[in-house]
Structure formats: C-alpha cells, structure tokens
Amino acid sequence: MLSVFAAALAGFTLAAHTPRADYYTLDKKLRVDVKSCESFLAKTERILGVTMPRFEYYRVASESDVFRFSRDHHYAGGAANAGFPFVIATEPCLKHELVHLLTYQLGRAPSLFEEGVASFLADDYGLEARFEAKRSGRRLHLRYASVNRSFRDYRGSASDLHVQYVVSEEFVRHLVHERGLRALTAFFLTGQDATFRDAFGGTPQETFEEWLYGKKAAPK
C-alpha cells in the first residue's frame, strides 16, 4: 500500500516493501538495492546508537529529478528529508543520504559536521582524494563559516563543493581518531558548542581551522 506521502510523488512505483521501508522507483528500469541499504542501515544504527523509524526511498534517474522532488530543490545526486524521513537518490543504495536520516535521529549540527559524518560513515572518498584534502582546502582558503554556508546554499562550482565534502570527511575522521565517534555525536544531541569544546578542547570553528591550517591564523 502506498503511504500518504508517496501519493504526493506522482509517477513512482513501489519496488519493495520491508519492515524498515518502502522503496520506490520513478522508472521500472531503475534498480533499488534493498539488501545493501538495509544491511548498511543495521550496521550504522549500531555504530551511532540510534534506531531508524520507517522511511521511504525514492530512486530517480538524474540530478534534475532530485531537484524536482526534493523539498529544498537540491541539484545533487541525492537528498534526505529530516521531518518525514525519506531519501531521493540517483543510486541503487545511496549510503550518504541514509546516514543523514540516521543522524537526524540524534539531532542537528552545523552542515560541515552533518556532511562530514555522512561521508565518513558512507566511505565516500578514496585514499587519493583524502590525501589531497587538506592541501586542496588550503588552496580554496576554506573557513568554517564559508563551508557551512556552501553546504546550506549549494553555491559554488561542483569541483569546489567536492573539495569541501572531502575536507569535511577528513576533519571528521580526525575527530573520530582523537576522541571517538560518540564524542562527536554527543554534539549532535545537544547542538551546543560547549559540548564540542568539552570533548575536543575548542569551539568547532577553532578546531576546524587549526586542523586545516595548523597553529597559524587562517587566511583572511
């Protein structure tokens, strides 16, 4: 049976129904990898210590479809909705957006952390991109506020946004290495800089910019 929300997305066909979710496709030729999605969710629930409510997964063909059906009109490979939990995705199992649905169960954090945790747990980037991350971030003169703004507004070139995703993943990887993932997810639970400072010794801005640029001041 189609959910109330699914009825609003005209043209989708129910591809699979599980105890976790309903999976839909915009075109019957598009595949949904239900097994991979559900296996990844079960593993990541344990890692984060959260339980995912029922959600809906909408498989589309293109970034234009994501723009068309996402509530905030993102032109991207996927989008996740924080209220009624659903994902719109151009891939059979888009792990990055599934992580967003899970972290939304914890609470909200600045975009740099939400995107960094999603990329980290989805293992989005290979060793070469990760190796170049800090160098590329310095080349773009990234600042904490500007990265958050870019993720919220999706402004800038695709290549610049790509660098910011990789930088955010590497920053989160650094924090997890230092104090563990639960220290970071506690920040999602409270949304307070004081929680972050207690765990990592500085504000989110201070910690990010010191990690990227070292002890010297970040560029103006």
N, C-alpha and C positions, 0 to 999 in steps of 0.2 A: 504494500500500500504506500502511495506517495505521501510524504509529510506535507504539512501545511505550507512550509517554506518552499519545498520543491515545486509546488504548484505555481509559485511565482516565477520560476525559472523555466519559461516555456521552451519546449523543444528537447528537453533532456529525457533520457530513457533510463529506467532503473536497470543496472547491470548486475548488482549483487546486493544481498541483504544479509547482514551478520548481527550477532548480539551487540557489536560495537557501533555499527554504522550502516548507512545506506550509501551505495556507490552508484553514481550516475555518469552517463556519457552523453555528450552533445551529438555524437555521431556513432552509430553502432560499430563502425570500423575501428574506433578508438579503444585501446585496451586499458583496463584497470588492473593493476597488480595487487589484488586484495590480500593475498598471502603475505607479501612483503610489507605492506602497510601495517597489517595487524601484528606481525611479528616485531616490527620496529617499534610500534606503539607499546607493546607489552614490555619490551626491554627498557624503553626510555621512561615509562611510568615508574619502573623500579629505581632507575637512576635518579630521577627527580623527586620521588616520593609523592607522586600525585596520581589521581585516578581521573581518566578522561570520561566525561559524560558522552552520551550518544552524539554522534556528529554526522555530517554529510560531506561526501567527497564528490566533486564535480569535475570530470575530465573534459577538457576542451582541447582544441587543436592549435591555438595560436595565442600570442600575447594580446592580439586585438580582442580575442574572446575574453581573456582575463579582464581587460579594460571594460568591456561591455557588461560583464556580470558582477564584477566586484563592486562593493558598496562605495569605496573611496576612489574608484576608477584608476587603479594602478595599471600601468602598461608594463607588465613584467611576466615572468614565467609562472607566477602563482600568487595567490593572495589568501590570507586567513582572516576569518571574522571572529572577533573576541566575544561578541554577545551570544547570539545563537551560533554555536560552533560549526563552522563549515570551512572547507577548503575548495578553492578553484585552482586547477593545476593543468599544466600542459604536459605533464609526465605521468606515466602509469602509477608511480608512487613517489610523490614529491615530499621527501622526508623533512626538508627545511620548514615547509609550511605546517607539517604535522607537529614539529617541535613547538612552533608558535602556539598552536592550540593547547599544548600541554603547559607551557609556561604561563599562558593566560589563566590557568587554574591556580597558579601561585599568586599572581598579581601583575602589575605593570611596572616596567623600568624604563629608563631612557633608551631610545631606539638603538643606540650603539650596543647596549648590552643585550637587548632582545634579538637583534640580528646576529650578534657575535655568538650567543649561546645556540641559536638555531643552526648557524653554520658549523659550529664546533661539534654539536651532537649529531648533525647530519653528515659530518665529514665531507664538506662540500669541496674543499680545495686540496690539491696535491702538494707534494713537497716543494716543487719548484716555485709555485705561487707563494707558498708560505715563507720560503727562504728570502724572497724578494719583498715581502710585505712591508717591513719597516723602512727599507730604502725607498720604496715607491710612496709610502705615506709621507716621508720627509720631503720627497720631491714635490708633492702636492701641497706642502705646508699645512697638513691637516691639523685642525684644532678640535677639541672635544665638542664645542657648541656647533661648529660647522658640520661635523659628521652627523650629529643628531638631527640637525636641520635638513641635511641632504636626504636622510632616510625618511623623514616625515613628509617632505615635499617632493621627493624623487626628482630633484633638479640636478643638472649637470650631465656630462656626457656618460655614455654607457661604460666607457673604459675607466673614468674616474670613480663611478659608483662601484665598479668591480673591485678596484683597489680598496675602497672603503670597506667593502664586505670582507675582503681577505684580512685587512688590518684589524677589523673588529674581531674576527675569529682568532687571530693570533694573540690579541690582547686578552681575550677570554681564556685562551689556552694557558697564557702566562699566569693569570689569576688562579686558575684551577690548579696549576702546578704548585703555586705558592701556598694556597690555603685550602684547596679542595672545592668541589662544585657546590657543596651545601653552604659554604660560607658565602658564595655568590648568590645562590637562590634565596638566601635569607634577605638579601637586598630587594629582591622581587616582592617578597612577602610584606615588607614594611614600606618600601618606596622612599625611605629616608636616607639622606646622605650620612647621617650619624651611624646607621647600621653598617654601611660600607666602610666608613672610617674606622669603626671598631675592629673590623676584620682585616683591613688592608693598610691602615695607618695614614690614610689621606683621603681627601674628597675624590669622587670619581674623576673630576677634571684634572686634579693634581696628579693622580695616579696614572691616568692615561697619558698625559703629556710628558711626564717624567719617563714613563716606559718607552715612549716613541722617540723622545729627543735626548734622554739622559738628564743629568743634573742641570744642564744649561737651560736657559729660558727658551721656550718655544718661539718660533718666528712670529713677528707682528703681522 
